[in-house]
Amino acid sequence: MPAVDSGAEGRERSLEPLAGRSASRVFFVSEAGYVVEASAVEPSSSPGDTAETRVTFGPDRGSQRLEQRVIAFRPGRSRPRSPGGRQEVLYVVSGEGSLGLAAGQEYRLQPDTAVLVAPGQAYSVETGTGLEVVSVLCPSQRATRGPCLVSRFADRPEEQADDYRSFRVLIETSVTAFVGLVKPSRAPDHAHPYDEVGYILEGQGIAHVGGRSTPIGPGFCFHLPPEEVHCIENLGPGLMRILGVFYPSGSPASRVYEQSV
């Protein structure tokens, strides 16, 4: 079934599926925001590299400022890579390994570890068992403290957004990376002042955005442009964990509710 766009006047038009995507597993939810299952995106790799990359959002896929990628590293050491003139947030979904900078520093990678790589820093990833990470390339407007910042979920304080939602901020420079914890519930429809991409780490629910309701679970990604009215509903029975990366930086608790949007 082709993806469908619901326009501002309620009309619908067919959209060409993005290259390599299975139309039955890619959900177009508004002109500016998408929900997509990462495993439905065609992977790419370079000869001699251990990295297999799926670009879920970026300038050619609905997101002008943030480029989200899901990267699987096979055992071995990857070829050197760099965010270029941007900064890069990495979050380890599964597996263990290390990130090595060209200058010689090594950083341990394990699940729920976030790393901010400064612009221009070349690095390689080494793993003995395989490693899956979510990567988000972001604009850089503020100098980072050193070539890398490393943050672990277990070490970060939990902050309360409301009775059903809390979060832990992992990275906060000119970009914010956090993990949101959502109890079974549906929040009021709302919007944020920032540009955000997200990745479902755990839990089952529904993404209500752009006039559509899309089932989501682990491995699903979403993009929410500024002021995009939406709601992520957790169907339970347990917590939903969501990795969110947004630009410009701010508080994950910052919301504008639909009646005032």
C-alpha positions in Angstrom: 0.0 0.0 0.0 1.5 3.4 -0.9 2.4 5.9 1.7 -0.2 8.7 1.8 0.1 12.4 2.6 -2.8 14.2 4.3 -2.4 17.8 3.2 -3.3 21.0 5.0 -6.7 21.0 3.3 -7.4 17.3 4.1 -6.6 16.1 0.6 -4.5 13.0 0.2 -1.9 12.2 -2.4 0.4 9.2 -2.9 4.0 9.7 -2.1 6.9 7.8 -3.8 8.5 5.5 -1.2 12.0 6.6 -0.3 14.7 4.4 -1.9 15.0 1.1 -0.3 12.0 1.4 2.0 9.2 -1.1 2.1 6.0 0.9 1.8 4.1 -1.4 4.1 6.6 -0.6 6.9 7.2 3.1 6.4 4.6 5.5 7.7 4.3 9.0 6.4 2.4 11.0 9.0 2.7 14.7 7.9 4.5 16.9 5.5 7.2 17.6 8.1 7.2 14.5 10.4 7.6 10.8 9.9 7.4 7.5 11.8 9.6 4.8 10.4 10.8 1.3 11.4 14.6 1.4 11.1 14.8 -2.2 9.9 12.6 -1.3 6.9 15.3 1.2 5.6 17.8 -0.2 3.1 21.3 -0.3 4.7 24.5 0.9 3.1 28.1 0.2 3.8 31.6 1.0 2.4 34.0 -1.7 1.2 36.3 -2.8 4.0 34.1 -1.2 6.7 32.4 -3.0 9.6 29.6 -0.4 9.7 26.1 -0.9 8.1 24.1 2.3 8.1 20.4 3.0 7.8 19.6 6.7 7.3 16.1 7.1 8.8 15.9 10.9 8.6 17.9 13.7 7.0 17.8 16.4 4.4 16.5 14.0 1.8 14.1 12.2 4.2 12.1 15.0 5.8 14.5 16.5 8.4 16.6 19.5 7.3 18.7 20.0 10.5 19.0 16.6 12.1 20.2 13.5 10.4 19.4 10.3 12.3 21.1 7.0 11.4 20.9 3.5 12.9 24.3 1.9 12.6 25.2 -1.8 13.1 28.9 -2.5 13.6 30.1 -6.0 12.9 32.9 -7.5 15.0 36.3 -5.9 14.2 37.4 -2.3 13.9 35.5 0.1 11.7 37.1 2.5 9.1 37.7 6.0 10.5 34.7 8.2 10.4 33.9 11.8 11.3 30.9 14.1 11.7 32.7 16.7 9.6 31.5 20.2 10.5 28.6 19.0 12.6 28.5 17.4 16.1 27.4 13.8 16.5 25.4 12.1 19.2 25.9 8.4 19.5 23.8 6.2 21.7 24.5 2.5 22.3 21.4 0.4 21.9 23.1 -3.0 22.3 26.5 -4.7 22.3 29.8 -3.6 23.8 33.0 -2.2 22.3 35.1 1.0 22.3 35.4 4.3 20.4 38.9 5.3 19.6 39.9 8.8 18.5 42.7 9.4 16.0 44.6 11.1 18.7 44.7 7.9 20.7 41.9 8.3 23.4 39.7 5.3 23.9 36.1 5.4 25.3 34.3 2.3 26.5 30.9 1.6 24.8 28.1 -0.4 26.4 24.3 -0.3 26.3 22.8 3.1 27.4 26.0 5.0 26.9 25.8 8.3 25.0 28.8 10.0 23.4 29.0 13.4 21.9 31.7 13.6 19.2 33.0 17.2 18.5 33.1 18.5 14.9 36.0 17.4 12.9 37.0 14.5 15.2 37.9 11.3 13.4 37.1 8.1 15.3 36.8 4.3 14.8 34.5 1.8 16.6 35.8 -1.6 17.7 33.7 -4.4 18.9 34.2 -8.1 19.5 30.5 -9.1 19.5 28.7 -6.5 17.4 27.3 -3.2 18.3 24.2 -1.2 17.4 24.1 2.5 17.9 21.8 5.4 17.0 23.7 8.3 15.5 22.3 11.9 15.2 24.3 14.5 13.3 23.4 18.0 14.5 24.4 21.6 13.8 27.2 22.9 15.9 27.0 26.4 17.4 28.8 26.0 20.7 32.2 24.6 21.4 32.1 21.2 23.2 34.3 20.4 26.2 37.0 18.4 24.5 36.9 16.0 21.6 34.2 13.7 23.2 31.7 13.8 26.0 30.6 10.5 27.5 27.5 10.0 29.6 25.8 6.9 31.0 22.1 6.6 31.7 22.7 4.9 35.1 24.8 7.9 36.2 22.3 10.7 35.3 19.7 12.1 37.7 16.1 11.4 36.9 13.9 14.5 36.5 10.1 14.5 36.6 8.1 16.0 33.7 4.6 15.1 35.1 2.9 12.3 37.0 3.5 9.8 34.1 6.7 11.0 32.5 10.3 11.4 33.7 13.6 11.8 31.8 17.4 11.7 32.2 19.4 14.2 30.3 22.6 12.6 28.8 24.0 15.4 26.7 23.4 19.1 26.8 25.4 21.5 24.7 23.7 23.3 21.7 21.9 20.0 21.3 20.1 17.9 24.0 20.1 14.1 24.2 17.9 12.4 26.8 16.1 9.2 27.6 12.4 9.6 28.4 10.6 7.2 30.7 6.8 7.0 30.1 4.4 5.0 32.2 1.3 3.5 30.5 -0.8 6.6 29.6 -1.7 9.1 26.9 -0.6 12.7 27.4 -2.6 15.6 26.0 -1.6 16.5 22.5 1.2 19.0 22.6 4.2 20.4 20.7 7.8 21.4 21.4 9.7 24.5 20.4 12.6 22.5 19.1 13.4 20.1 16.2 13.5 16.5 17.5 14.3 12.9 16.4 13.6 9.9 18.5 14.1 6.2 18.8 11.9 3.7 20.7 14.2 1.7 23.0 11.6 -0.3 24.9 7.8 -0.6 25.1 4.8 -0.7 22.8 2.5 2.3 21.9 1.0 4.6 19.4 2.4 7.7 17.8 -0.4 10.2 17.3 0.9 12.9 14.9 -0.2 14.6 11.7 -3.8 13.3 12.1 -2.7 9.7 12.1 -2.1 7.0 14.8 0.8 4.6 14.1 1.7 1.6 16.2 5.3 1.8 17.4 7.7 -0.4 19.3 11.5 -1.0 19.7 13.4 0.1 16.6 10.9 2.6 15.4 12.1 6.2 14.8 10.3 9.5 14.6 10.9 13.1 13.5 9.0 16.0 15.1 9.7 19.5 13.6 9.2 22.5 15.9 5.5 23.1 16.8 4.4 19.7 15.4 1.4 18.7 17.5 1.8 15.1 18.6 1.4 12.6 21.4 3.3 9.3 22.1 1.0 6.9 23.9 2.3 4.0 25.9 -0.1 1.0 25.8 1.8 -0.8 28.6 2.0 -2.9 30.6 5.5 -1.6 31.4 7.5 1.5 30.9 8.3 2.9 27.4 11.8 4.2 27.0 12.5 6.7 24.3 15.8 8.2 23.1 15.3 11.8 22.1 17.7 14.2 20.5 16.7 17.8 19.8 18.1 21.0 18.5 18.4 23.7 19.7 19.0 22.6 23.3 16.4 23.0 26.1 14.4 21.0 28.5 12.6 17.8 27.5 9.8 19.0 29.8 9.2 22.1 27.6 5.7 21.8 26.0 3.1 23.9 24.3 -0.4 22.3 24.5 -2.7 22.1 21.6 -5.1 24.7 22.8 -2.4 27.3 22.8 -0.5 26.1 19.7 
